[in-house]
Amino acid sequence: MKYFLKRAGFMALTLFAACALTFFLMNVIPGGTAELIIKHTFVGLEESVTEEQIQQISSRYDLDDPLYLQFFRWIKEAVLRGDIGTSYVFKKPVLYLLALRLPATIELAGASMALSVLVGLNLGIYSALRENRISDHVLRIATLFGVSMPGFWVALILILVFSLKLKLVPVSGYGSLENLLLPAAALSLHSVAAVMRVTRTSMLETLGQEYIRFAKAKGLPVWRVISLHALKNAMLPVITVIGFQMGSLLGGTVVIEKIFAWPGIGSLLVDSISARDLPMVQGCVLAIVTMFLLVHFFVDMLYTHLDPRIRYG
């Protein structure tokens, strides 16, 4: 119980810090918040804004108050009422808009994570079993490529090859498996490479243990030695890197969703930043950070299942 309370306190402190940092950074960006709100919702980006319009918007949303007062007013509403604000641009509650966009982000991040785990684990195991052979060297070079290429560049290359040249899948959209393939592949490439590298290293260390050599000496098939003995004991570092990669995937959706016109929280966050829609930006950051923290908490719980020697007091 003490551990859970400590983790809950840490999560609450992290959420507060993320929200505070986001709020104050958004307010130091050049350009007035009221002016940008008017341009994105009333007059258009190319038209001029009058002082009277700016004053009306500033009064409506209390933008003339000191920043610290605006922030603590938002915190008070969020904690006491569960209300994290109303979007300046969409004129709807932030929680409602997040509920609309969250399933798409979870679908994309979940598909990317599943692809990362399935492909990364299997390639890592195969590479460990083929240590220092040609296929092992090829895979290791491929992982260097995977961890070096930025996600947006991979996304553009995939669109160019599979959508524009081969015309196998649509460039953008949402709602079908075809629409999911390219975004998930672009988002997961870095994670596949990271999972594979850690899996290979951990498997090589585990396969050199005495109990593995004993299992082989007993005549057990290789697949049984791997699945029943080696894999479980090699999984702790792999689980750790999977947890970190899940956080990277949640952050990566911001760019990938925008490129593929995927209607998730990431694309909503980009649009909200450009419109200086502070409540919406706060809500998106809060959702992403919360999911990241929950994933890491789940990873911690998996440790005790994989290794009973680990206990949290």
N, C-alpha and C positions, 0 to 999 in steps of 0.2 A: 504493500500500500504506500509506503514511504517513497519508493521508486516512482510509482505512478504519479503521486502528487508532485514530486520533483520534476518529472517530465512535463506534466501539465503546466507547471509554473514556467518552465523553460519555453514551452510553446507559446504561452501567453505573452511572455516578454519578447520573444522573437517577432510575433505578429505586431506587437506595439511598435517595435523598432522599425520594422518594414514599412508600416503605415506612416510613421512619423517621417522617415527618410523620404518616402515617396511624396508626401504632402509638401514638404519644404523644398525639395528639389523641383517639383512642378512649379512652384511659385517663384523660383529664381530664374526660370527660363525667360528670355527676352520677349516682350509683348504683353500687353494687358489681357488679363483673363476675360474681363467683360467684353472687350473689343473682339476677341476671338470667338466668344460665344455668339455674339451678334452676327458676325460674318458667316458662321457655320449654320445658323438657324433662321436668320431673318433676311439679311440684305445680299448675301453672296460674297465670295472671297475677293472679288475684284472691285467691289463698291466701297465707298468711304462711309465712315461711321461718325455720327454727330456726338458731341459731348452730352447732349441731353439723353441720347440712347444709352450711352455708357453709364451715365448716372442712374438711369432707371434700372438697368440690369444689376449694377453694383448694389443698389438699395434692395432689390428683390432677393438677392442671394447673400446679402451681408458681406460683400467683398471688400467693403471699406474698413471692416473691423481688423484689428491686429491679427497677424497670422497665428500666433499662439492661441488667441481666443477662438478663432475659426476651427483650429485643430481640436482643441479640447471640447468644443461644442459637438463636433462630429464624434469624438470618442464617447461622450456622455450619451448621445442618442444611440450609438451602436451597442454600448454595454447595457444600458437600462431598458431600452425599447427594442433592441434587435433591428434597428433601422439604420442602415448605412447610407441613406440619402436617396435623392431623386436625381436622375440624369438631367443635366442642363440642356442637352441636345435632344434626347428622345422624349423628355417630359414623362418618364415612367420610373417607378421604383427600381433602384439598382438591383435588388434581390430578384425581382421579376425578370430583368434582362439577363442576369447571370444564370437563372434557371433555364432560360431558353437556349443559351449558348453552351452551358456546361456539358450536356451530353455529347455534343460534337467533339469537344476537346478531349473528353474521357475516351471516346471511341478512337480518335486518332492516336493519343498517347498509349492507350491499351494495345492497339494493333501494333504499334511500333515496338512496344516493350515485348510483346509476345514474339514478334519477329526477331528481336535482338537476342532473346533468351534461347529460342529454338535453334536459330542459325549459329549464334555465337558459341553455345555450349557444344553442339555437335562438331563444329569445325575445330574448337579447342581440343576436344577429346581425340578427334582424328589426327590433329597435328601432333599431339603428345605421343600417340601410338606410332606415328611415322617420324619420330625425332631424327633430325639431320638428314632426311631424305629429300628428294627433289620437291615432292608435294608439300612437305613441311616448310621448305624455304620459300616456295611460291606463296603459301598462305601467310607467312610472316611478312613478306614484302607487301602483300595485299592489305594487311592490317595497318602497316605504316601509311599506306595511301588512304585508308579509311579514317584514321584518326587525324590526318592532316588536312583533309578537304572540308571547307566550311559547308554547312548545310544548304545555304542559299545557292551556292555554286553547283552542288550536286543536284538540287531541285531543278535548276535551269537546264543542266545537261540531260536529265531524265525527260524533261518536257521536250527538248529538242529532238532526242532520239526516238522515244517511244510514242510521243503524241504527234509531233509535226512531221517526222520522217516516216516512221513505220505505221503511224495512225492506229495503234493498238488500243490505246486508252485515251479518254478525254483529257484536255488540258486542265480543266477545273470543274468544280461542281461538288455536289454533296447528295448522298442518299443511296448510293449503290456501291458494290464491291469494286467496280472499275474506277470509281472516283477516289476510293481509299488507297488503291495500290501505290500510286506514285508518291503521294504525301507521306505514307507510312514508310516507304523505302528510303526516301530522302531523309526523313527524320531519324531513321534507325541505323543508318550506315555507320556513323561514329560509334554508336553503342554496340553494334555487332562486333566491330573491331576491338573495342575495349573488353567486352565480355570474353571474346575468343582468346586474347592475350593472357588475361588473368587465369582463365580455365586451363590453358596449356601449361602455364607455369605451375599452377597448383596441382594439376594431374601428374606432371613429371615428378614433383616432390613426393606425392602420395604413392606413385607406382614404384618408387625406390625403397619403400618401407618393407620391413621383414614380413609382416603379415600378408602383404600382397605376393611376395615371392613364395610364401608357404602355400597360399591359395592356388597359385599356378602349379606348384609342385604336386598338389593333390590331384591335378588333372582337370580342374574346373575350366569350362569354356571361357574364352576371353570376355564375352559379353556379360557373363555372370560375375566375373571378377570386377569388371568396370561398374556394372549397375548395382551390385549388392555390397561391394567392399570399398572400391576406390572413390566412386563419385560422391557419396555422402560425406566422406571425410575430407574431400577436396572442396566442398561447397562453401565453407565459411567465407573465404576471401571473395569468392564469386558472388555470393549474396550481397556482400558489402558493395562491390562495384556495381551490381545491378541496382541497388538502392540509390547510389549516386547518379547513375545513368538515368534513372527515372526522373530525378530532379532536373537533369539536363534536358530530357525530353519535354518536360513541362515548360521549361524556358524556351526551348527550340520551337515550340508550336507558335510562338509570337511571329516569327519570320515565315515559317512554312505555311501557316494558315493564310497569311497575306498573299503569298505567291500563288497558292492554289485556290484562292477565294473560298477557303474552308470556313464555314460560319461558326467558329468557336470563340473562346475567350481571347485567344491571342490576337486575332484580327480585330476584335472589338477593342482591345487595349490600344492597338496602334491607332485606330480611328479616334479613340477618345483622347489620346495624348495630343494629336494634331489639332483637335477641337478645344483643348484645355478643359475637358469635361472632368473636373476634379473628382466628384463623387463616383463616376464610372471608373476612372483610373484607380482610385482607392479600392473599389470593389473587386476589380480584376486582379490587382496585386494581392489583395487579401485572399482571394480564392486560390491563386496559384501557390502562394506561400503555405496556405493551410494544407493543400494536397501534398506538397513537398514534405511537410513535417509529418503528416500521417503516414506517408510511405516509409519514412525513416523509422517511425515508431513501429510499424509492422515488421520491418527488417530486424529491429532489435528483438522482437518477440520470436522471430524465426531462429535466432541464434540459440535460444534455450531448447528449441525442438531438435536442432541439428546436433548440438553438443550439450548433453545434460550436465556437464561440469560447469557450465556458465549459469550463474544465478544472480538475480538482481535483488539486492537487499533494500 
